[in-house]
Amino acid sequence: MKGGGNMTTYEALSLIAQFSLVFIGMLTLTVTIVVYINKKK
């Protein structure tokens, strides 16, 4: 991370965006697994 003061907000937003993408991916994976297990029963 460079010391440019203007990039702080953009870096924070991109970090939040990456985290939310990972969170959505994990959530989708969990739901898919649960549905798959329920269908097998």
C-alpha positions, 0 to 999 in steps of 0.5 A: 500500500502506497502512502497516497492519501487520495486512494484510501477511500478507493482501497477501502471500497475495493477491499469491501467489494472483494470481501462481499464477493467472497461472502456471496460465494461462500453463501451460494456454496453453502446453500447449494450443498444444503439443497443437494443434501436435502434432495438426496434424502 
